Amino acid sequence: MSQAQPASNVLLVEVPPQFIALCQASGVSPQATLRGLAAMLCGLRYDEDNRLLPLEDGAG
């Protein structure tokens, strides 16, 4: 049974040029970096198919 994901919101955010440079040096887009950070703060992560999943508890 597949669960539908809630609709995403689009947000315009100003970031310092150092953030863009860090993302470029890491080979990750600024969009992916911010999406991943937002997901992590919500206790979620993206899998290889771009689906949101709960963070794994490392203590288990």
Secondary structure by P-SEA (a helix, b strand, c coil): ccccccbbbbbbbbbcaaaaaaaaaacccaaaaaaaaaaaaacbbbcccccccccccccc
